[in-house]
Amino acid sequence: MKHLIVMRSRSAAFWLVLACCILFSLIGLAACGNNNTTHASSSQQTTKSSTSVNTPSATTTTQGNNHVSLAELVGQPTAKLTQGANFQVTGQVKNMDKLQHDIYLQATLKDASGKIVGIARGLADNVQGGQTVTFTIQGIAKQPTWTTISVVITKVSENVDGQGSD
């Protein structure tokens, strides 16, 4: 009988150690997670600012979980004052998918110290699959000059993963 009790204790200890190993393995896997973030390339140039037209010194696209990888900026957008403190940014964006999408954009103007002096938001609506279109988005500038412009694709919607209207 004494031998049987010792065997049960050893067996219980084995299962306890095994359960702890499994638990720690699961915790370790959960801590690692699944990071699906991808990064797009960015190109930077420096240009002088003027009061009427500015060529961007930085054009950046971002990618995240909102399917912005389905679109990309083409070439270098330009910004200009239109009336008073109003400005517009014009550029091109390409739908990299085979389905039609709405492509949301944001342009940020910065001065030489990196301070934001204007933001414009808008979208390229109903861009057919594979098509490159010209976009124009508008905003209000805090000052009439800037040094850099950063344009990002903030969202791609409509027909994402084959779901949506239009």
N, C-alpha and C positions, 0 to 999 in steps of 0.2 A: 504494500500500500504506500509506503514511504517513497518508493521509486516512482510510482505513478504521479504523486503530487509534484515531485521535482520535474518530471517531464512536462506536466501541465504548466508549470511556472516558466520553464524554458520556452515552450511553445507560445505562451502569452507574450513573453518578452520579444520573441521573434516577430510576432504580428504587430506589436507596438512599434518596434524599430522600423518595420516595413511601412506601416501607416505614416510614421513621421517622415520617412524619406519621400514618400509620394506627396505628402502635404507640402514639404519644402520645395519639391520639384514644381508643383503647381503654382506655388507662390512665386517662384523664380520665373516661370514662364509668363505669369500675369504681369510681373514687374517689367519684363522686357517689352511686352506689348507688340502691336503690329503697326508700325509707323509707315503709312502709305503716302506721306508727303513727298512730292516731287518738286524739283526746282528748275526754273527756266533760266536760260542764259540772259545776261543783260549786257548791253553795249553802252559805253559812255564816251562822249566827246565834250569839249568845252568850247563855247562860243560866246561872243560879246552880245550884250543885250542892247536893244534899242527901244524907242517908245512906240514903234508901230508894228514891227514884225520881229519875232525871235525864232531862231532855229534851235531845237532842243539840244541840250548838252548831254542829257541822259534819257534813254528810252528803256523802260523796264516792263517786262511782263511777269506776272506771278501766276502760280498754279496752286491749286488747293483742292478741297473736296467739292467745289462747286463746278467742276468740269471745265475750268478755263483752259485746260490742255487741248480742248477741241478747237481753239482759235489762237491766232498769233498775229502780232503787229508786223506790218511790212514797211520797211523803210523808216524814215525819220519824220515824225509829225512836226508841224510848225504851229506857232501861236502868234496872234496879233491882237492889238487893241482894236475894238470895233467902234465904240462910242463911249466917251467918258471912261469909266472904270471897267466897262464890259470888255471881255476878250473872248476869242474863240480859238480852239485848237482843231486843226485839220490833219488827218493822216489816213492811213489805210490799214485795214484789218482783213485777215483771211480766215474763213471757216475751214478748218482742217478735217471736218467730218463729211460724210456723204449725205447727212440730213440737214434740213434748214434749221437755223438757230437765231436767237436774239443774243447779241454780244454786248454786254455792259462794260463801259469804259470809265476811267477816271484819270484826269490830267492834273498834275500838281506843279505849280510854278514856284520856284525858290530863288531867293536872292543870293548874293555871293557868300553870305555867312551861313546859308542853308536854311534860313527862316522861310516858312511858307508864306507866299504873298498872294496866292490865288488857287482855287480848286474849281474844276469843271467836271460835271458828270453827265453822261448821256448813254445812248446805245445805238448800235447799228442793228436796225430792225429787219427781221426776216431775211437773213443772209443765207442764200442757197448753199447747199453742200459744195465744197471746193471753190467757191467764189471769193474773190477779193473785191472789197468795196471801199469807197471813200467815206469817212465819217467826219462830222463836224459837231463838236460839243462846245457849250458856252458856259462861262462863269464870270465872276466879278473879282477883279484884282484889287488888293489893298494899296498897291503902288503901280506906277506906269512902266517900271522896268523890272526885269528878272534876268537871272543868269542861266538857270537850268529848268528844264521841263521833264517831268517823269510821267509817262503814260502807262497805266496798268489795265489789264483786263480783269474786272472784278467778278464777273459772273457770266456764265453761258447757260441759257435756259431754252425751253421749247424744244421738244423732240429729243431730249437727252435720254439716252439709253432706249430710244425708240418710243418714248412716252411723251405725250403732249399734243397740243393742237397746232393748227396751221399747216 
